[in-house]
Structures are given as C-alpha cells and as structure tokens.
Amino acid sequence: MTQLVPYLNFLGNTEEAMSFYKSVFGGEFITFQRFSDVPGAADNLPEKDKNKIMHIALKINNNITLMATDMLESAGHQLISGNQISLSLNAESKEEADKIFNGLSIGGKVEMPIQDTFWGAYFGIWSDKYGVKWMINYDYPKS
C-alpha cells in the first residue's frame, strides 16, 4: 500500500527543527544530506547555503517517517502559507508512482517531472489543481 510521509520545509533551521522532533519522538535519522552532498550542485550555491539540509528523514517508528528540507532563498524559494509542507508518497512500484503522479498532476503544476534520480529512486514533485504540494517516490530495490 502507498505510504503517506509528511515533508516539511524550513528556511535554514531544518537541522535544528528535526533534532528537536527527534528529542520528542525518538527514532533515528535514516537520511541526512546537505546541499554540499549533491554532485555538482554545491558549485553553484553561495557559501552560506552549502551546509544547509537538502534532505533529512527521521524514522520515528515502522509507520511514521518525518522528512524535511531547507528552502534556499538564494534559489528564489519563499516560505509562504501553503508550501511549508509537502505530502510525500512512497509507492510500491514504478507503475503505481506513474499512476499517482499522472492522476494527481492533472490541472496542476509540475515542479519536477517524475524521473530517475541520482539517489537511486524514481521521483517527482507537483502541486495539484487545488494548490496542495505532492511528492512521489519509488525506491528501486537494492541489489
């Protein structure tokens, strides 16, 4: 079954916020990536943004994972009402990911077309016709 994963956006204090959530909920960080970890991306970022969080995932238990990122003002990102959270779906197959992406993006705005990524997943981002921001992720099986 598809899993719904809350994805929070912050302006530079993601690491602080997620450490706070960990102190409250417990759990462990299963992913912790800075913008400087992205191949080639750090070359184009201001020094102040390189250490910010590109992606972090806190696995609280078997049913709940909380994810987050730092929005980069240098890249034109703005934290406004409606974009502080994205609903992130983890699909069980590439076909399921395509079905959800293609269905929910009708009449909406695609920010990142669904595609293979450098981190080994099939991933896309969009806002639906009601302005809700969605992400879909299918992790390829590890070999």
SERO-4910 file (N, C-alpha, C, O; in steps of 0.05 Angstrom, whole numbers):
BEGIN
 pado doro    nc1    nc2    nc3   cac1   cac2   cac3    cc1    cc2    cc3    oc1    oc2    oc3
  Met    A     17    -24      0      0      0      0     18     25      0     39     25     12
  Thr    A      8     46    -13     22     71    -14     24     82     15      6     80     31
  Gln    A     47     94     21     52    106     47     53    136     45     66    147     27
  Leu    A     39    150     63     39    179     64     60    188     84     60    180    107
  Val    A     79    206     74    101    215     91    101    246     92    105    258     71
  Pro    A     97    258    115     98    287    117    126    298    110    146    287    118
  Tyr    A    127    320     94    152    332     85    151    361     92    135    376     80
  Leu    A    167    370    110    167    398    120    188    415    106    210    405    100
  Asn    A    182    440    102    201    460     90    208    481    111    190    491    125
  Phe    A    234    487    114    243    508    132    262    527    118    272    520     96
  Leu    A    266    550    130    285    570    119    311    570    135    316    589    150
  Gly    A    326    549    132    353    549    144    355    536    172    378    534    182
  Asn    A    333    528    184    335    516    210    324    487    211    315    478    231
  Thr    A    326    473    188    317    445    187    331    427    207    318    412    221
  Glu    A    357    429    208    373    412    225    364    416    254    360    396    269
  Glu    A    361    441    263    352    447    290    324    436    295    319    423    315
  Ala    A    306    441    276    278    431    279    276    401    280    262    390    297
  Met    A    290    387    263    289    358    262    302    346    286    294    325    296
  Ser    A    323    358    297    336    349    321    316    352    345    315    335    363
  Phe    A    301    373    344    280    377    365    259    355    363    252    343    383
  Tyr    A    249    350    338    229    329    335    240    302    344    225    286    356
  Lys    A    266    296    338    278    271    347    279    270    378    274    249    389
  Ser    A    284    292    391    285    292    420    257    287    432    255    276    454
  Val    A    236    294    418    209    290    427    199    262    420    189    247    438
  Phe    A    202    254    395    191    229    385    210    205    388    201    182    390
  Gly    A    236    210    390    255    188    389    260    181    360    255    198    342
  Gly    A    269    157    355    274    148    328    302    154    319    320    160    336
  Glu    A    307    151    293    334    155    282    333    168    255    314    165    240
  Phe    A    354    183    249    356    195    223    366    173    203    387    162    207
  Ile    A    349    168    183    356    147    164    368    159    138    381    145    122
  Thr    A    364    185    135    377    200    113    384    228    124    369    240    138
  Phe    A    408    237    117    418    263    125    436    274    104    460    266    103
  Gln    A    426    291     86    441    301     63    441    331     63    421    344     65
  Arg    A    465    342     60    468    371     58    469    378     28    475    361     11
  Phe    A    464    403     21    466    412     -7    494    407    -18    497    402    -42
  Ser    A    515    408      0    542    403     -9    546    374    -18    566    368    -31
  Asp    A    528    356    -10    530    328    -18    519    322    -46    525    301    -57
  Val    A    505    341    -58    493    337    -84    515    341   -106    527    362   -107
  Pro    A    520    321   -122    541    323   -142    537    347   -160    517    350   -174
  Gly    A    557    365   -160    557    388   -177    540    412   -168    545    435   -176
  Ala    A    521    407   -151    503    429   -142    517    449   -125    511    473   -127
  Ala    A    534    440   -107    547    458    -88    564    479   -102    568    501    -92
  Asp    A    574    473   -127    590    492   -142    575    518   -148    587    539   -152
  Asn    A    548    516   -150    531    538   -158    517    551   -134    500    568   -138
  Leu    A    524    543   -110    510    554    -87    528    574    -72    552    571    -71
  Pro    A    515    594    -60    530    612    -42    541    596    -19    529    576    -11
  Glu    A    563    604     -8    576    590     14    557    585     37    557    564     50
  Lys    A    539    605     43    521    603     66    500    581     62    488    573     82
  Asp    A    496    571     38    475    551     33    487    523     31    471    503     32
  Lys    A    512    520     27    524    493     23    520    474     46    517    450     42
  Asn    A    519    484     70    516    467     94    487    462    102    481    448    121
  Lys    A    469    475     88    440    471     94    431    443     86    444    430     70
  Ile    A    408    436     96    398    409     93    382    407     66    362    420     63
  Met    A    392    389     48    377    383     24    354    363     30    332    367     20
  His    A    360    343     46    340    323     53    348    309     79    371    301     82
  Ile    A    328    307     96    332    292    121    307    276    126    284    285    122
  Ala    A    310    251    136    288    234    143    291    223    171    312    211    177
  Leu    A    272    227    187    271    217    215    251    194    216    227    199    214
  Lys    A    261    170    219    243    147    222    235    145    251    252    139    269
  Ile    A    210    151    257    201    151    284    193    123    293    199    115    316
  Asn    A    179    108    276    173     80    280    168     67    253    172     80    232
  Asn    A    158     43    253    153     29    227    132     42    210    131     37    186
  Asn    A    115     58    222     93     71    207     97    100    201     83    112    184
  Ile    A    115    113    215    118    142    212    147    150    207    165    144    221
  Thr    A    150    165    185    175    178    178    169    207    172    151    213    157
  Leu    A    184    225    184    181    253    180    206    263    164    228    258    172
  Met    A    200    277    142    222    287    125    221    317    124    201    330    129
  Ala    A    244    329    116    246    358    114    269    367     97    286    352     89
  Thr    A    268    393     90    289    406     74    291    436     82    273    447     94
  Asp    A    314    448     76    317    477     78    310    489     51    322    481     31
  Met    A    292    508     50    287    522     26    310    543     23    318    554     43
  Leu    A    319    547     -1    341    566     -6    331    592    -17    322    593    -40
  Glu    A    334    613     -1    326    640    -11    343    648    -35    334    662    -52
  Ser    A    368    639    -35    386    645    -58    376    633    -84    384    642   -106
  Ala    A    359    612    -82    348    599   -106    320    609   -112    306    599   -129
  Gly    A    312    630    -97    285    641   -101    263    628    -85    239    635    -89
  His    A    270    609    -68    249    596    -52    238    615    -31    253    630    -19
  Gln    A    212    614    -27    200    631     -7    182    613     10    168    596     -1
  Leu    A    182    617     36    165    602     53    139    619     57    139    639     71
  Ile    A    118    610     44     92    624     45     71    604     54     75    579     53
  Ser    A     49    614     62     27    596     70     21    576     48     17    584     25
  Gly    A     21    551     55     15    531     35     39    515     25     35    494     13
  Asn    A     63    525     29     86    510     19    105    501     41    127    492     36
  Gln    A     96    502     66    113    493     88    113    463     90    130    451    102
  Ile    A     93    450     78     92    421     79     85    410     51     69    422     36
  Ser    A     97    387     45     91    372     21     82    345     30     93    333     48
  Leu    A     62    334     16     54    306     22     71    288      4     69    289    -20
  Ser    A     86    271     17    105    253      2     94    225      3     90    214     25
  Leu    A     90    213    -20     80    186    -22    103    167    -30    118    174    -49
  Asn    A    105    145    -17    124    124    -24    109    102    -38     93     87    -25
  Ala    A    113     99    -64     99     79    -80    112     52    -77    136     50    -71
  Glu    A     96     31    -82    107      4    -81    118     -5   -108    132    -26   -109
  Ser    A    113     10   -130    123      3   -156    126     28   -173    114     49   -167
  Lys    A    142     26   -194    144     48   -213    118     54   -226    111     77   -231
  Glu    A    103     33   -232     76     36   -245     57     51   -227     42     68   -236
  Glu    A     57     44   -201     40     58   -182     48     87   -180     31    105   -178
  Ala    A     74     93   -180     84    120   -179     74    136   -203     64    159   -200
  Asp    A     76    124   -227     66    138   -251     36    143   -250     27    165   -257
  Lys    A     21    124   -241     -8    126   -239    -16    149   -221    -33    166   -227
  Ile    A     -3    151   -197     -9    172   -178      0    199   -189    -15    218   -188
  Phe    A     24    200   -199     35    226   -210     17    236   -233      8    259   -233
  Asn    A     11    218   -252     -5    226   -275    -33    234   -267    -45    252   -279
  Gly    A    -45    221   -247    -72    227   -239    -74    253   -223    -90    270   -229
  Leu    A    -57    256   -203    -58    279   -185    -47    305   -198    -53    327   -188
  Ser    A    -31    303   -219    -19    327   -231    -37    339   -252    -31    360   -262
  Ile    A    -59    325   -260    -77    336   -280    -88    363   -270   -100    365   -248
  Gly    A    -85    384   -286    -94    411   -279    -77    425   -258    -83    447   -250
  Gly    A    -55    412   -250    -37    424   -231    -12    435   -244    -11    440   -268
  Lys    A      9    438   -228     34    449   -238     57    431   -230     62    427   -206
  Val    A     71    419   -250     93    401   -245    118    418   -240    126    434   -256
  Glu    A    130    413   -217    155    426   -210    179    410   -218    199    421   -228
  Met    A    178    383   -215    198    365   -224    185    341   -236    172    325   -221
  Pro    A    187    337   -262    175    314   -275    185    288   -262    207    287   -252
  Ile    A    168    268   -261    176    242   -249    198    230   -266    196    228   -290
  Gln    A    220    222   -252    244    213   -266    262    198   -247    259    199   -223
  Asp    A    282    185   -259    303    172   -243    321    194   -231    325    215   -243
  Thr    A    331    189   -207    347    208   -193    375    197   -186    379    173   -189
  Phe    A    393    215   -179    420    207   -172    421    190   -146    440    176   -141
  Trp    A    399    192   -129    400    176   -105    387    149   -108    382    135    -88
  Gly    A    381    141   -133    371    114   -138    341    110   -134    332     88   -128
  Ala    A    326    131   -139    297    129   -137    284    141   -162    297    153   -178
  Tyr    A    259    136   -165    242    147   -186    224    167   -171    209    160   -153
  Phe    A    225    193   -179    215    215   -161    204    238   -178    214    243   -199
  Gly    A    183    251   -167    172    275   -180    159    292   -159    151    283   -137
  Ile    A    156    318   -166    143    338   -148    123    354   -164    129    362   -187
  Trp    A    100    360   -153     80    376   -166     61    388   -146     59    378   -123
  Ser    A     46    408   -154     23    418   -139     -2    410   -154     -3    413   -178
  Asp    A    -22    401   -140    -46    393   -153    -63    417   -160    -56    440   -153
  Lys    A    -86    413   -173   -103    436   -182   -114    452   -159   -126    473   -163
  Tyr    A   -112    441   -134   -121    455   -111    -99    469    -95   -104    482    -75
  Gly    A    -74    467   -105    -51    480    -93    -37    464    -72    -18    473    -59
  Val    A    -45    438    -68    -31    421    -50     -6    410    -63     -6    400    -85
  Lys    A     17    412    -48     42    403    -59     47    374    -53     44    365    -30
  Trp    A     54    358    -73     58    329    -71     85    322    -81     97    335    -97
  Met    A     95    299    -70    119    286    -80    113    256    -82     98    245    -66
  Ile    A    124    243   -102    122    214   -104    149    203   -107    167    213   -120
  Asn    A    154    181    -93    180    168    -92    176    138    -94    160    126    -80
  Tyr    A    192    125   -112    194     96   -113    223     90   -110    239     97   -128
  Asp    A    231     76    -89    259     67    -85    263     41   -100    250     21    -95
  Tyr    A    282     41   -119    288     17   -133    300     -3   -113    313      5    -94
  Pro    A    294    -29   -118    305    -49   -100    336    -48   -100    348    -44   -121
  Lys    A    347    -51    -76    377    -51    -74    387    -78    -83    376    -99    -77
  Ser    A    409    -77    -99    420   -103   -109    444   -111    -93    455   -132    -98
***
